[in-house]
Amino acid sequence: MIDVLGALVVGFAFGWALHRAGLTHYAKIVSVYRLRDMTVMKFMLTALAVGAVLVQLGVDLGIAKAIPVPPTALGANLVGGVVFGVGMATAGYCPGTIVAEAGEARLDAWIAGLSGLFVGAVAFAAIHPALMPRLGRVGALGRVTLPELAGATPWLVVVVFVEVVLLVLLLLSKKKRSPS
């Protein structure tokens, strides 16, 4: 029960942050794909970097469990990424923003967004037994993590990741300030 409450608190905080940053608007999401507004990219990169540090810190302090890493299947990842990306680009929503917009009582999120989530979940559940055994074998690499691949400690990978994120954020900030 504590795990569920913790997840709800983190989810609520993330949704609130999305709302406060103005990232629950269709135009903001679509503008990323049009390369016009990188606010969503900056927000997500910051969230990933902070999350990586906090998760690793929690694991090291013994207050969190390591996130389980499922076996990597490149074929399934590629198909899933394409479906997710096409859906997000055409709908102007990602799963988090759909729920955040629904929380703002936006009718389009309730009708198109949440219904799309549910239809997608039902469709996936229906085709999963037939598709995943085949697709899961394409590019099956087993359980792979960056620290194992690099032969490095998890903290080294986290620090390098945070540095890369900071560099990307710096480049995105400079691009915005330069005259067009």
Secondary structure, DSSP 4 states (H G I P E B T S, - for coil): -HHHHHHHHHHHHHHHHHHHTTTTSHHHHHHHHTTS--HHHHHHHHHHHHHHHHHHHHHHHTSSPPPP-PPEEHHHHHHHHHHHHHHHHHHS--HHHHHHHHHTT-HHIIIIIHHHHHHHHHHHHHHHHHHHHHHTTTTEEES--HHHHHT--HHHHHHHHHHHHHHHHHHHHHHHHS--
